[in-house]
Amino acid sequence: MTRYLSGLAVCALGACAGGWLIVTTVVLRGTPTNAALVSLGTGAGVALASAVGVACWSALWRRRLRRDGVLGVRPGPLTSRQARRNRRALRRDLRQVALANGGGAARRPAARGHPRPDRAAGNPGARAQGARAQGARGRAAQGPAGPATASGDASAGGQPPPAAVPAPRARPAVETVPTDLMPARRPLPGRPGAAAPSPAPSPAPSPAARLRELRSVLEPLVTTGPLTVLPGRAGQLAGAGHARSGQAGSGQAGSGQSVAGPAEAVLAEAVLAEAVLADAVLAEAEEAW
Amino acid sequence: MSRAAHAALAIIFLSGLWLVAAPFALRFQPPHAGWSGATRLDVAVGGALAVAGFTGLLAALAGRVREMYADADREAGSCDTSEL
């Protein structure tokens, strides 16, 4: 610490000295002579170097404090670009882990001859539905299919829907939403209910529960903290998400609610797309594991 | 960043030296005459800057060496622990 303190002190002294040289040259001396000009130039240079030194030493000290854990990492406002970059890095890491664990099991579905219709469509809602259906396809390989069938996203992209696809996974109740990255996924081997297939379809969750689940998925990915949605707005957002996904999925359940406004619909669509993107990434990792 | 910080300290030290030497090097101060006010000011400020810059450089260097020693001790301790 003395290192940084001494650097800061010396730089501060240099700034004061440079300022003093400038002040005495400009203010106290009347006619500018050559000696005054030399003092002025030297003082300006010293002041500039001292300012740079103060900035550098303070940055070094802060870095050191952060590395030692004294200063916490403050998550500032995350731009959308940074969030995209974080998601990309997370996806890359998951893919690397999956490749390291399972070899070629982590191939994306597109690489196995199943083009993603949602990517071709370019519609976020359709993308969300496509990713959801991919997760359902992955779960269909685990056990017998549920009673429900896939939504119409595959047919929208030119792909015939699979013969038997279980229903989208049942949304857990509000109190049972886990805080880790994989909420209510298929049970791990060795745990009770490991051989059980995908859960039976449950009635549609409430909008608040749906929003909480989205939060639980999104918050570990984006470090901006919880979404600040008022409780009264939760139903509108979830309803808008339902409506959008219902439009894209050509008749999904839950599309009966009305969209409150275009901005809210876009927001809800973004929230839903984020969640489903994370869902797809986790489903890939799960497949690999 | 660290290089820039050390460079700033070095610049301060060199500027102090320059301020001390400038009146004599540029012939603003006659050799065998009494010092003018500008010369006294430059020498005083330059001397203070040179001393402070040199002290700061030494302190920064000493701190860096101490950190290196601490890191080496920590690594040696972790190696001993892993060997046990």
Interface residues (C-beta under 8 A of the other chain):
Chain A: T2 R3 Y4 S6 G7 A9 V10 C11 L13 G14 A17 W20 L21 T24 R29 T33 N34 A35 A36 V38 S39 T42 G45 V46 A49 S50 V52 G53 C56 W57 A59 L60 R63
Chain B: M1 S2 A4 A5 A8 L9 I11 I12 S15 W18 L19 A22 P23 L26 F28 S36 A38 T39 L41 D42 V45 A48 L49 A52 G53 T55 G56 A59 A60 A62 G63 R64 R66 E67
